[in-house]
Amino acid sequence: MFKRRKQESPPGKKQPSLFDGAADWKDVLAPSVVREVGPGVPSLKGKATDYWVEIGSTVDFARFFRVFYAALTTGGTLAGMLNPLYTGDVGEADCDVALHLLPADPTRTVWELERKIAQLEAEHAEEKSSARRLAIQAKIEELKQRYAAVRIADQKVFFASLQVAVSSTDFDAFRRACNLAVKRFAGKGIHLRAADTRQLQALFEMTPLDLHPVKGIFRDMESSNVADLLPLGIGGLRHRAGVPLGVDPSGGLVLYDSWHPSLGNYNIVVFGRSGFGKSFLVKLLTARSTPLGVRTAIIDPEHEYENLMVGLGCPYIRLHPSSKHRLNIFDVDIVEEDDGSVKVDLDGAVQAVQAVVFRMIRVYDPSVLTGQVKVLVQEKIKELYARRGITEDPGSLYESSWEGDRLRVAGVPKRMPTLSELHGLMEATPELEKAAQLLKPFTRKGGVAAQAIFDCETNFDVKGLPAFAFSVAGLDEEIMKPLGLFIATKWAWEKFGRDRRAKKRVVVDEAQTMMDTPETAKWLEDCFRRARKRNISMCAGTQGFEVFLRVPQGLGILKNSSTKVLMRQEPIDIQAVREKFNLSEGEAGFLLKAPKGWGIIRADNDAAIFFGKSTDEEYRWFTSDPNDILKRGGPNAG
């Protein structure tokens, strides 16, 4: 009755449609080839001896995939037990994880648990062996607890299936990573079984395109167990090499590298209450950095670091009146510039000597330091170097000498100026007579040996040492110790600055004492600003957060430190700490109650809670409390 309409034929010659040539999303996403490889099948690496999937790549020839099903044989789960999988800690290859979850029906689950409990109770009643009866009874109690939790909806039951895919464009790295993943997790009760003969199907099952949530290998789990498998709370330091600082709350290793490429600079500040592990952490960092080639200088206001230096076999240099060691504040050294050239850092030396002299004068009468006096003192310091012929030319630090009838042209180091010489120049200048009078007690002319220990020639050398420490514990608390702390820091800075290729660290403990005067505070801030150019990691430790930030220079040091470590805090400081570091309420609460050795480390955008864990031998080096050695079972904190 109705005639079928004849399909209209396009006019002209046969050709492809104009609208079929444009690439759509499938063309963009689809790889050039996807194929499963098995033993004996030709592949890019010759005949295969195993199963994997090859997927064509745009840049490389292909990417190799091998998929595993994870069989959990443990009786329970631990928080973060899959973290190494999520972070790809299986070598140089990539690691992808798929966790498939299907909620179980509560009614069916309760019914199955009831039947299983009844079955076990019947077996228990008939069992003759007492040992076997105990085992059955334990299983019954476990199932009853599970039954109660599910019945009142305290726990939900899921069917969980876990898949892991290891992939790489480098075939050798791919094979190594597969073997490493299997071996590493077997010891944790997680057995990775390769999906051989069906690798392509298993890889497809890891994508959202697969519609079957329960895979071939699955395990029933309660919601608390599932939570342990999820990548929750695995944020932390992304450093894969460096110094092992300790462990995080889940027992994972926390690695820290001051020279990590993600960090803006290498500097560290450590804030914490006395006795809660601040110095202990710095010692741990030093002891574990030294074998990695990081040279370290420590400025010790007390006797905190003596055992550490003895343990490392490095010198512990005491600065006090009866010590054999002497240090000259006028010492200068050669530094390397950005372009590879070398020069004498004369300007830096002048500023450092000037800061020391100003601090010495300020001890007795700060009002003497007028603008004119400061300018004239600076000129006299420069004049002393000029009299020695010392300029920015590295050769100016040496002079030829005669050895008998022979001229030694290689040169010997020139004698550096001393405080007595500076005092003589100042005394001869009318405008500086009063300032010279106030400086005199710190020279050999003053007759006070305890205050004249820096009016001398340096008589030791630290060249090539992996670590050394200055102790200023034997100096007068009010006057000389703050001076000694600054002078030792300045000297270490100058000596370390000459080799930019070597990684170095300068540790200043109780750094708040250098914030007392503007000259020393500014000099320390400049060190933190310039440290990166010298390949130096400055490390400042302090108990008083508020005291440290009371001056602008303290805030400058904080801003120029990519790494901040926070240990136990005083209640009076916690509000300021929270504001400066943008801490959450939970983090602030943790720092108020943190046990010994626990803290928070922030390295630019990364952060982690950690415990500074040491070995028994390290503990003997680090602890500053003699009672801790007797009760070794306590936390590792000094």
KETI-253349 format. One record per residue (C-alpha): residue number from 1; residue in three letters; chain; z, y, x. Coordinates in steps of 0.1 Angstrom, whole numbers, plus 5000, padded with zeros to 4 digits. Each point is the difference from the previous one (the first is absolute). Layout:
R  pos  code  unit    up  north  east
R  NUM   Ala     A     Z      Y     X
...
% end
This chain:
R  pos  code  unit    up  north  east
R    1   Met     A  5000   5000  5000
R    2   Phe     A  5008   5023  5029
R    3   Lys     A  4978   5000  5029
R    4   Arg     A  5015   5001  5035
R    5   Arg     A  4993   5032  5017
R    6   Lys     A  4979   4995  5030
R    7   Gln     A  5017   5012  5032
R    8   Glu     A  4982   5030  5014
R    9   Ser     A  4986   4995  5035
R   10   Pro     A  5004   5028  5025
R   11   Pro     A  4968   5016  5009
R   12   Gly     A  4984   5000  5035
R   13   Lys     A  5006   4975  5028
R   14   Lys     A  5030   4979  5003
R   15   Gln     A  5028   5016  5022
R   16   Pro     A  5038   5001  5003
R   17   Ser     A  5018   5022  4977
R   18   Leu     A  5008   5035  5012
R   19   Phe     A  5037   4996  4990
R   20   Asp     A  5007   4966  5017
R   21   Gly     A  4998   5013  5036
R   22   Ala     A  5032   5022  5001
R   23   Ala     A  5031   4983  5015
R   24   Asp     A  5029   4995  4977
R   25   Trp     A  5036   4992  5007
R   26   Lys     A  4993   4963  5004
R   27   Asp     A  4975   5007  5028
R   28   Val     A  5026   5022  5018
R   29   Leu     A  5028   4975  4997
R   30   Ala     A  4982   4968  5005
R   31   Pro     A  5000   4986  5036
R   32   Ser     A  4968   4988  5017
R   33   Val     A  5011   4964  4999
R   34   Val     A  5030   4980  4988
R   35   Arg     A  5002   4963  5011
R   36   Glu     A  5026   4973  5005
R   37   Val     A  4999   4983  5034
R   38   Gly     A  5013   4965  5007
R   39   Pro     A  5000   4975  5029
R   40   Gly     A  4966   4994  5014
R   41   Val     A  4984   5030  4982
R   42   Pro     A  4981   5024  5023
R   43   Ser     A  5017   5034  5002
R   44   Leu     A  4999   5031  5022
R   45   Lys     A  5023   4982  5024
R   46   Gly     A  4980   4968  5002
R   47   Lys     A  5009   4969  4980
R   48   Ala     A  5032   5005  4981
R   49   Thr     A  5030   4977  5005
R   50   Asp     A  5021   5014  4972
R   51   Tyr     A  4997   5017  4966
R   52   Trp     A  4997   5037  4994
R   53   Val     A  4979   5026  4981
R   54   Glu     A  4974   5023  5016
R   55   Ile     A  4993   5033  4983
R   56   Gly     A  4972   5022  5013
R   57   Ser     A  5013   5033  5014
R   58   Thr     A  4983   5034  5003
R   59   Val     A  5011   5009  5035
R   60   Asp     A  5007   4965  5015
R   61   Phe     A  4980   4968  4994
R   62   Ala     A  5026   4985  4978
R   63   Arg     A  5037   4999  4990
R   64   Phe     A  5017   4966  5001
R   65   Phe     A  5026   4990  4973
R   66   Arg     A  5024   4971  4998
R   67   Val     A  5022   4997  4969
R   68   Phe     A  5033   4982  4998
R   69   Tyr     A  5022   4990  4971
R   70   Ala     A  5037   5006  5008
R   71   Ala     A  5024   4972  4991
R   72   Leu     A  5036   5011  4999
R   73   Thr     A  5023   4971  5009
R   74   Thr     A  5032   5020  5003
R   75   Gly     A  5028   4997  4974
R   76   Gly     A  5003   5038  4998
R   77   Thr     A  4983   5032  5010
R   78   Leu     A  5010   5029  5022
R   79   Ala     A  4991   5037  4996
R   80   Gly     A  4970   5009  5021
R   81   Met     A  4992   4964  5010
R   82   Leu     A  4963   5008  4996
R   83   Asn     A  5001   5033  5018
R   84   Pro     A  4981   4988  5031
R   85   Leu     A  4972   4990  4977
R   86   Tyr     A  4999   5033  4982
R   87   Thr     A  5000   5019  5033
R   88   Gly     A  4973   4978  5015
R   89   Asp     A  5023   4988  5028
R   90   Val     A  4978   4970  5009
R   91   Gly     A  4981   5013  5030
R   92   Glu     A  4968   5021  5002
R   93   Ala     A  4985   4988  4967
R   94   Asp     A  5005   5014  4965
R   95   Cys     A  5022   4983  4975
R   96   Asp     A  4997   5003  4962
R   97   Val     A  5026   4986  4976
R   98   Ala     A  4996   4992  4963
R   99   Leu     A  5030   4992  4979
R  100   His     A  4991   4986  4965
R  101   Leu     A  5027   5000  4973
R  102   Leu     A  5000   4985  4965
R  103   Pro     A  5032   5006  4979
R  104   Ala     A  5014   4967  4986
R  105   Asp     A  5008   4997  4963
R  106   Pro     A  5038   5004  4997
R  107   Thr     A  5003   4975  4971
R  108   Arg     A  4980   4973  5019
R  109   Thr     A  5020   5007  5032
R  110   Val     A  5034   4997  4982
R  111   Trp     A  4988   4967  4984
R  112   Glu     A  4989   4985  5033
R  113   Leu     A  5033   5010  5017
R  114   Glu     A  5020   4985  4972
R  115   Arg     A  4981   4967  5003
R  116   Lys     A  5003   4999  5038
R  117   Ile     A  5038   5007  4999
R  118   Ala     A  5004   4972  4974
R  119   Gln     A  4980   4976  5021
R  120   Leu     A  5021   5008  5031
R  121   Glu     A  5033   4996  4981
R  122   Ala     A  4989   4966  4989
R  123   Glu     A  4991   4990  5036
R  124   His     A  5034   5014  5012
R  125   Ala     A  5018   4978  4974
R  126   Glu     A  4982   4968  5011
R  127   Glu     A  5000   5007  5038
R  128   Lys     A  5023   4978  5020
R  129   Ser     A  4998   5017  5034
R  130   Ser     A  5025   5029  5004
R  131   Ala     A  4978   5019  5025
R  132   Arg     A  4970   4997  4976
R  133   Arg     A  5022   5012  4971
R  134   Leu     A  5011   5031  5020
R  135   Ala     A  4963   5008  5006
R  136   Ile     A  4991   4996  4964
R  137   Gln     A  5030   5021  4989
R  138   Ala     A  4990   5028  5023
R  139   Lys     A  4965   5000  4985
R  140   Ile     A  5014   5001  4965
R  141   Glu     A  5021   5030  5008
R  142   Glu     A  4970   5018  5015
R  143   Leu     A  4979   4993  4969
R  144   Lys     A  5028   5011  4977
R  145   Gln     A  5003   5034  5018
R  146   Arg     A  4962   5003  4997
R  147   Tyr     A  5001   4990  4964
R  148   Ala     A  5027   5026  4992
R  149   Ala     A  4981   5028  5018
R  150   Val     A  4967   4992  4982
R  151   Arg     A  5017   4996  4966
R  152   Ile     A  5016   5035  5000
R  153   Ala     A  4969   5015  5016
R  154   Asp     A  5018   5009  5032
R  155   Gln     A  4971   4983  5018
R  156   Lys     A  4964   4994  4991
R  157   Val     A  4980   4970  5012
R  158   Phe     A  4965   5004  5015
R  159   Phe     A  4974   4976  5013
R  160   Ala     A  4991   5015  5034
R  161   Ser     A  4971   4991  5022
R  162   Leu     A  4996   5016  5035
R  163   Gln     A  4967   5002  5019
R  164   Val     A  4994   5014  5035
R  165   Ala     A  4966   5009  5015
R  166   Val     A  4995   5006  5037
R  167   Ser     A  4968   5018  5010
R  168   Ser     A  4983   5017  5030
R  169   Thr     A  4966   5008  5014
R  170   Asp     A  5012   4986  5033
R  171   Phe     A  4998   4962  4997
R  172   Asp     A  5024   4993  5029
R  173   Ala     A  5026   5024  4986
R  174   Phe     A  4994   4985  4966
R  175   Arg     A  5008   4964  5012
R  176   Arg     A  5031   5012  5020
R  177   Ala     A  5014   5019  4970
R  178   Cys     A  4995   4970  4977
R  179   Asn     A  5019   4977  5024
R  180   Leu     A  5028   5026  5005
R  181   Ala     A  5005   5006  4962
R  182   Val     A  5004   4962  4994
R  183   Lys     A  5025   4995  5029
R  184   Arg     A  5020   5032  4993
R  185   Phe     A  5007   4993  4963
R  186   Ala     A  5005   4962  5003
R  187   Gly     A  5035   5007  5015
R  188   Lys     A  5009   5022  4970
R  189   Gly     A  4993   4973  4974
R  190   Ile     A  4966   5015  4991
R  191   His     A  4973   4975  5007
R  192   Leu     A  4965   5015  5000
R  193   Arg     A  4975   4973  4989
R  194   Ala     A  4964   5008  5006
R  195   Ala     A  4977   4998  4969
R  196   Asp     A  4976   4977  5018
R  197   Thr     A  4968   4989  4982
R  198   Arg     A  5005   5028  4975
R  199   Gln     A  5005   5031  5022
R  200   Leu     A  4975   5021  4980
R  201   Gln     A  5017   4991  4967
R  202   Ala     A  5034   5009  5014
R  203   Leu     A  4987   5033  5013
R  204   Phe     A  4986   5007  4965
R  205   Glu     A  5034   4992  4985
R  206   Met     A  5016   5028  5020
R  207   Thr     A  4978   5026  4983
R  208   Pro     A  5006   5016  4965
R  209   Leu     A  4968   4982  4988
R  210   Asp     A  5019   4966  4998
R  211   Leu     A  5015   4994  4965
R  212   His     A  5024   4972  5009
R  213   Pro     A  5034   5014  5009
R  214   Val     A  5015   4966  5010
R  215   Lys     A  4983   4985  5030
R  216   Gly     A  5000   4964  5013
R  217   Ile     A  5032   5005  5019
R  218   Phe     A  5028   5019  4982
R  219   Arg     A  5038   5002  4998
R  220   Asp     A  5023   5010  4972
R  221   Met     A  5021   5030  5009
R  222   Glu     A  5026   5022  4984
R  223   Ser     A  4995   5038  5000
R  224   Ser     A  5025   5005  5029
R  225   Asn     A  4980   4976  5021
R  226   Val     A  4967   5017  4991
R  227   Ala     A  5016   5034  5011
R  228   Asp     A  5007   4985  5034
R  229   Leu     A  4963   4993  5004
R  230   Leu     A  4988   5034  4990
R  231   Pro     A  4993   5026  5027
R  232   Leu     A  5029   5022  4989
R  233   Gly     A  5019   5020  5026
R  234   Ile     A  4978   4990  5029
R  235   Gly     A  4995   5036  5010
R  236   Gly     A  5011   5006  5035
R  237   Leu     A  4987   5008  5035
R  238   Arg     A  4964   4990  5004
R  239   His     A  5004   4994  5037
R  240   Arg     A  4988   4966  5011
R  241   Ala     A  5011   5004  5036
R  242   Gly     A  5028   5018  5019
R  243   Val     A  5037   4997  5002
R  244   Pro     A  5019   4976  4976
R  245   Leu     A  5026   5024  4986
R  246   Gly     A  5016   4973  4978
R  247   Val     A  4995   4986  4966
R  248   Asp     A  4995   5014  4964
R  249   Pro     A  5022   4989  4970
R  250   Ser     A  4977   4970  4994
R  251   Gly     A  5003   4988  5035
R  252   Gly     A  4965   5012  5011
R  253   Leu     A  4995   5013  5036
R  254   Val     A  4998   5038  5003
R  255   Leu     A  4977   5010  5029
R  256   Tyr     A  4998   5036  5012
R  257   Asp     A  4976   5017  5024
R  258   Ser     A  5006   5036  5009
R  259   Trp     A  4963   5002  5012
R  260   His     A  4985   4986  4968
R  261   Pro     A  4967   5017  4992
R  262   Ser     A  5012   5010  4965
R  263   Leu     A  5028   5022  5014
R  264   Gly     A  4995   5037  5007
R  265   Asn     A  5022   4999  5031
R  266   Tyr     A  5023   4976  5018
R  267   Asn     A  5033   5018  4994
R  268   Ile     A  5031   4985  4984
R  269   Val     A  5032   5015  4985
R  270   Val     A  5030   4979  4991
R  271   Phe     A  5027   5012  4977
R  272   Gly     A  5032   4981  4992
R  273   Arg     A  5038   5000  4999
R  274   Ser     A  5018   4990  5031
R  275   Gly     A  5007   4962  5002
R  276   Phe     A  4972   4989  4976
R  277   Gly     A  4973   4990  5025
R  278   Lys     A  4982   5032  5010
R  279   Ser     A  5004   4995  5038
R  280   Phe     A  4998   4962  4995
R  281   Leu     A  4965   5004  4985
R  282   Val     A  4989   5023  5029
R  283   Lys     A  5012   4974  5025
R  284   Leu     A  4981   4972  4982
R  285   Leu     A  4968   5022  4999
R  286   Thr     A  5004   5006  5038
R  287   Ala     A  5007   4964  5010
R  288   Arg     A  4970   4987  4980
R  289   Ser     A  4976   5028  5010
R  290   Thr     A  5006   4997  5037
R  291   Pro     A  4982   4965  5003
R  292   Leu     A  4971   5016  4981
R  293   Gly     A  4995   5026  5027
R  294   Val     A  5017   5029  4984
R  295   Arg     A  5020   5019  5028
R  296   Thr     A  5032   5015  4986
R  297   Ala     A  5024   5027  5011
R  298   Ile     A  5033   5002  4982
R  299   Ile     A  5024   5030  5000
R  300   Asp     A  5034   4986  4993
R  301   Pro     A  5028   5024  4990
R  302   Glu     A  5026   4972  5002
R  303   His     A  4999   4965  5016
R  304   Glu     A  4980   4985  4971
R  305   Tyr     A  4970   4987  5020
R  306   Glu     A  5016   4987  5033
R  307   Asn     A  5000   4963  4989
R  308   Leu     A  4964   5003  4988
R  309   Met     A  4989   5013  5034
R  310   Val     A  5019   4973  5018
R  311   Gly     A  4984   4974  4978
R  312   Leu     A  4965   5013  5007
R  313   Gly     A  5007   5003  5037
R  314   Cys     A  4994   5038  4999
R  315   Pro     A  5019   5029  5016
R  316   Tyr     A  5028   5018  4981
R  317   Ile     A  5003   5034  5016
R  318   Arg     A  5033   5017  4996
R  319   Leu     A  5002   5038  5002
R  320   His     A  5035   5012  5008
R  321   Pro     A  5017   5017  5030
R  322   Ser     A  5009   4969  5019
R  323   Ser     A  4967   4982  4994
R  324   Lys     A  4976   4993  5028
R  325   His     A  4970   5011  4978
R  326   Arg     A  4989   5036  5000
R  327   Leu     A  4973   5017  4979
R  328   Asn     A  4983   5033  5006
R  329   Ile     A  4990   5021  4969
R  330   Phe     A  4971   5016  5020
R  331   Asp     A  4981   4968  5004
R  332   Val     A  4964   5002  4989
R  333   Asp     A  4973   4974  4998
R  334   Ile     A  4963   4994  4995
R  335   Val     A  4986   4995  4965
R  336   Glu     A  4966   4989  4988
R  337   Glu     A  4979   5022  4977
R  338   Asp     A  4978   4991  4971
R  339   Asp     A  4969   5001  5021
R  340   Gly     A  5015   4976  5026
R  341   Ser     A  5008   5027  5026
R  342   Val     A  5035   5003  5014
R  343   Lys     A  5022   5030  5006
R  344   Val     A  5036   5010  5006
R  345   Asp     A  5018   5009  4968
R  346   Leu     A  5014   5032  5014
R  347   Asp     A  5004   5019  4967
R  348   Gly     A  5019   4971  4985
R  349   Ala     A  5023   4998  5030
R  350   Val     A  5007   5037  4999
R  351   Gln     A  5008   4998  4963
R  352   Ala     A  5023   4971  5005
R  353   Val     A  5019   5015  5029
R  354   Gln     A  5003   5033  4980
R  355   Ala     A  5015   4981  4971
R  356   Val     A  5026   4984  5022
R  357   Val     A  5009   5033  5017
R  358   Phe     A  5003   5018  4967
R  359   Arg     A  5022   4973  4986
R  360   Met     A  5023   5002  5031
R  361   Ile     A  5003   5038  4996
R  362   Arg     A  5006   4997  4963
R  363   Val     A  5030   4977  5006
R  364   Tyr     A  5020   5030  5012
R  365   Asp     A  4984   5031  4984
R  366   Pro     A  4970   4998  4977
R  367   Ser     A  4997   5038  4997
R  368   Val     A  4988   5002  5037
R  369   Leu     A  4967   4984  4990
R  370   Thr     A  4981   5031  4990
R  371   Gly     A  4963   5001  4998
R  372   Gln     A  4997   5017  5034
R  373   Val     A  5023   4974  5016
R  374   Lys     A  4980   4971  4986
R  375   Val     A  4967   5014  5013
R  376   Leu     A  5015   5007  5035
R  377   Val     A  5015   4965  5003
R  378   Gln     A  4966   4985  4991
R  379   Glu     A  4984   5021  5027
R  380   Lys     A  5026   4989  5026
R  381   Ile     A  4993   4963  4991
R  382   Lys     A  4963   5005  5005
R  383   Glu     A  5007   5018  5033
R  384   Leu     A  5019   4970  5013
R  385   Tyr     A  4970   4977  4993
R  386   Ala     A  4976   5026  5015
R  387   Arg     A  5021   5001  5032
R  388   Arg     A  4996   4963  5004
R  389   Gly     A  4963   5004  4995
R  390   Ile     A  5001   4979  4968
R  391   Thr     A  4972   5007  4976
R  392   Glu     A  4981   4980  4974
R  393   Asp     A  4981   4983  5028
R  394   Pro     A  5014   4964  5005
R  395   Gly     A  4995   5005  5038
R  396   Ser     A  5025   5028  5000
R  397   Leu     A  5029   4976  4995
R  398   Tyr     A  4994   4985  5035
R  399   Glu     A  5000   5014  5035
R  400   Ser     A  4989   4987  5033
R  401   Ser     A  5027   4990  5026
R  402   Trp     A  5003   4990  5036
R  403   Glu     A  5011   4966  5010
R  404   Gly     A  5007   5003  5037
R  405   Asp     A  4967   5012  5015
R  406   Arg     A  4979   4990  4970
R  407   Leu     A  4992   5020  4969
R  408   Arg     A  5005   4982  4967
R  409   Val     A  4971   5014  4979
R  410   Ala     A  5007   4978  4969
R  411   Gly     A  5029   5023  4993
R  412   Val     A  5036   4996  4990
R  413   Pro     A  5015   5013  4968
R  414   Lys     A  5013   5035  5002
R  415   Arg     A  5036   5009  4994
R  416   Met     A  5005   5014  4965
R  417   Pro     A  5019   5032  4994
R  418   Thr     A  5037   4997  4990
R  419   Leu     A  5025   5018  4978
R  420   Ser     A  5017   5016  5031
R  421   Glu     A  4966   5016  5010
R  422   Leu     A  4995   5013  4965
R  423   His     A  5035   5014  4999
R  424   Gly     A  4993   5018  5033
R  425   Leu     A  4969   5017  4986
R  426   Met     A  5018   5010  4969
R  427   Glu     A  5030   5014  5019
R  428   Ala     A  4976   5022  5021
R  429   Thr     A  4986   5015  4968
R  430   Pro     A  5023   5027  4985
R  431   Glu     A  4989   4993  4964
R  432   Leu     A  5010   4964  5004
R  433   Glu     A  5034   5004  5018
R  434   Lys     A  5021   4991  4970
R  435   Ala     A  4977   4971  4990
R  436   Ala     A  5002   4987  5036
R  437   Gln     A  5038   5002  4999
R  438   Leu     A  5000   4978  4968
R  439   Leu     A  4976   4975  5017
R  440   Lys     A  5021   4997  5032
R  441   Pro     A  5024   4974  4987
R  442   Phe     A  4971   4976  4996
R  443   Thr     A  4990   5003  5036
R  444   Arg     A  5016   4988  5032
R  445   Lys     A  5012   5035  5006
R  446   Gly     A  5022   4999  4970
R  447   Gly     A  5025   4975  5014
R  448   Val     A  5000   4979  4968
R  449   Ala     A  4985   4966  5011
R  450   Ala     A  5000   4986  4964
R  451   Gln     A  4976   5029  4989
R  452   Ala     A  4978   5001  5031
R  453   Ile     A  4986   4965  4998
R  454   Phe     A  4965   5013  4992
R  455   Asp     A  4999   5023  5030
R  456   Cys     A  4984   4974  5023
R  457   Glu     A  4969   4981  5010
R  458   Thr     A  4990   4969  4979
R  459   Asn     A  5009   4969  5020
R  460   Phe     A  4985   4971  4980
R  461   Asp     A  4966   4989  4987
R  462   Val     A  4991   4982  4968
R  463   Lys     A  4963   4995  5008
R  464   Gly     A  4988   4966  4986
R  465   Leu     A  5033   4991  4982
R  466   Pro     A  4995   4984  4966
R  467   Ala     A  5032   5018  4987
R  468   Phe     A  5029   5021  5012
R  469   Ala     A  5029   5019  4984
R  470   Phe     A  5019   5031  5008
R  471   Ser     A  5037   5001  4991
R  472   Val     A  5017   5034  4996
R  473   Ala     A  5032   4984  4987
R  474   Gly     A  5019   5011  5031
R  475   Leu     A  4993   5037  4994
R  476   Asp     A  5022   5026  4984
R  477   Glu     A  4997   4998  4962
R  478   Glu     A  4999   5037  4993
R  479   Ile     A  4977   5014  5027
R  480   Met     A  4983   4974  5023
R  481   Lys     A  4992   4971  4976
R  482   Pro     A  4977   5021  4977
R  483   Leu     A  4984   5014  5032
R  484   Gly     A  4996   4966  5016
R  485   Leu     A  4985   4986  4968
R  486   Phe     A  4973   5026  5001
R  487   Ile     A  4994   4999  5038
R  488   Ala     A  4996   4962  5000
R  489   Thr     A  4976   5002  4971
R  490   Lys     A  4979   5027  5017
R  491   Trp     A  4999   4980  5032
R  492   Ala     A  4989   4968  4983
R  493   Trp     A  4974   5019  4980
R  494   Glu     A  4985   5015  5032
R  495   Lys     A  5000   4967  5019
R  496   Phe     A  4984   4981  4971
R  497   Gly     A  4974   5025  4992
R  498   Arg     A  4978   4993  5031
R  499   Asp     A  4984   4967  4989
R  500   Arg     A  4984   5004  4966
R  501   Arg     A  4986   4964  5000
R  502   Ala     A  5035   4984  5000
R  503   Lys     A  5019   4998  4967
R  504   Lys     A  5034   5016  5004
R  505   Arg     A  5031   5008  4979
R  506   Val     A  5028   5026  5006
R  507   Val     A  5031   4992  4980
R  508   Val     A  5025   5029  4993
R  509   Asp     A  5032   4988  4984
R  510   Glu     A  5023   5025  4982
R  511   Ala     A  4970   5024  4999
R  512   Gln     A  5019   5024  4978
R  513   Thr     A  5018   5014  5031
R  514   Met     A  4967   5014  5012
R  515   Met     A  4998   5020  4968
R  516   Asp     A  5030   5022  5009
R  517   Thr     A  4979   5026  5020
R  518   Pro     A  4966   5013  4992
R  519   Glu     A  4985   4994  5034
R  520   Thr     A  5008   4963  5002
R  521   Ala     A  4992   4995  4963
R  522   Lys     A  4966   5016  5005
R  523   Trp     A  4993   4980  5032
R  524   Leu     A  5007   4967  4982
R  525   Glu     A  4979   5010  4971
R  526   Asp     A  4971   5008  5024
R  527   Cys     A  5004   4965  5015
R  528   Phe     A  4996   4985  4966
R  529   Arg     A  4969   5021  4994
R  530   Arg     A  4984   4992  5034
R  531   Ala     A  5011   4964  5004
R  532   Arg     A  4968   4985  4985
R  533   Lys     A  4978   5016  5027
R  534   Arg     A  5022   4984  5027
R  535   Asn     A  5000   4966  4982
R  536   Ile     A  5038   5003  4996
R  537   Ser     A  5020   4988  4970
R  538   Met     A  5030   5024  4997
R  539   Cys     A  5030   4983  4982
R  540   Ala     A  5029   5022  4988
R  541   Gly     A  5031   4984  4986
R  542   Thr     A  5027   5020  4982
R  543   Gln     A  5030   4995  4977
R  544   Gly     A  5000   5034  4984
R  545   Phe     A  4970   5005  4977
R  546   Glu     A  5011   5034  4988
R  547   Val     A  5009   5012  5035
R  548   Phe     A  4967   4989  5014
R  549   Leu     A  4980   5019  4973
R  550   Arg     A  5021   5031  5000
R  551   Val     A  4976   5016  5024
R  552   Pro     A  4962   5003  4996
R  553   Gln     A  4994   4980  5032
R  554   Gly     A  5017   4970  4984
R  555   Leu     A  4977   5002  4971
R  556   Gly     A  4970   5003  5023
R  557   Ile     A  5011   4968  5018
R  558   Leu     A  5002   4982  4967
R  559   Lys     A  4965   5012  4990
R  560   Asn     A  4986   4989  5033
R  561   Ser     A  5014   4964  4997
R  562   Ser     A  4978   4976  4982
R  563   Thr     A  5027   4974  5000
R  564   Lys     A  5034   5006  4983
R  565   Val     A  5028   4974  5000
R  566   Leu     A  5029   5005  4976
R  567   Met     A  5032   4979  5004
R  568   Arg     A  5033   5004  4980
R  569   Gln     A  5005   5036  4990
R  570   Glu     A  5030   5022  4992
R  571   Pro     A  5004   5010  4963
R  572   Ile     A  5001   5036  5011
R  573   Asp     A  4965   4997  5016
R  574   Ile     A  4983   4977  4974
R  575   Gln     A  4987   5028  4978
R  576   Ala     A  4983   5018  5029
R  577   Val     A  4987   4967  5013
R  578   Arg     A  4986   4991  4966
R  579   Glu     A  4982   5034  4997
R  580   Lys     A  4985   5000  5035
R  581   Phe     A  4987   4964  4998
R  582   Asn     A  4992   5000  4963
R  583   Leu     A  5021   4969  4994
R  584   Ser     A  5004   4983  4967
R  585   Glu     A  5034   4997  4984
R  586   Gly     A  5001   4963  5009
R  587   Glu     A  4992   5007  5037
R  588   Ala     A  5027   5027  5001
R  589   Gly     A  5025   4976  4985
R  590   Phe     A  4990   4974  5026
R  591   Leu     A  5006   5023  5029
R  592   Leu     A  5035   5009  4987
R  593   Lys     A  5010   4963  4999
R  594   Ala     A  4977   4985  5027
R  595   Pro     A  5019   4974  5021
R  596   Lys     A  5000   5001  5038
R  597   Gly     A  4965   4995  5014
R  598   Trp     A  4981   5007  4968
R  599   Gly     A  4978   5030  4995
R  600   Ile     A  4967   5014  4988
R  601   Ile     A  4971   5007  5023
R  602   Arg     A  4972   5023  4990
R  603   Ala     A  4969   5002  5021
R  604   Asp     A  4978   5027  4984
R  605   Asn     A  4989   4984  4967
R  606   Asp     A  5016   4966  5006
R  607   Ala     A  5037   4991  4994
R  608   Ala     A  5022   4970  5002
R  609   Ile     A  5036   4990  4997
R  610   Phe     A  5010   4979  5030
R  611   Phe     A  5029   4985  5018
R  612   Gly     A  5001   5003  5038
R  613   Lys     A  5004   4963  5009
R  614   Ser     A  5007   4991  5036
R  615   Thr     A  5005   4968  5021
R  616   Asp     A  5034   4992  5014
R  617   Glu     A  4990   5011  5034
R  618   Glu     A  4986   5033  4987
R  619   Tyr     A  5032   5005  4980
R  620   Arg     A  5021   4999  5032
R  621   Trp     A  4978   5026  5015
R  622   Phe     A  4999   5023  4970
R  623   Thr     A  5035   5000  4984
R  624   Ser     A  5023   5030  5008
R  625   Asp     A  5030   4984  4982
R  626   Pro     A  5019   4975  5022
R  627   Asn     A  5016   4985  4969
R  628   Asp     A  4966   4990  4987
R  629   Ile     A  4996   4975  5029
R  630   Leu     A  5031   4981  4988
R  631   Lys     A  4988   4999  4964
R  632   Arg     A  4963   4992  5008
R  633   Gly     A  4994   4988  4964
R  634   Gly     A  4998   5036  4987
R  635   Pro     A  4969   5022  4995
R  636   Asn     A  4981   5011  5030
R  637   Ala     A  5009   5037  5002
R  638   Gly     A  5015   5021  5027
% end
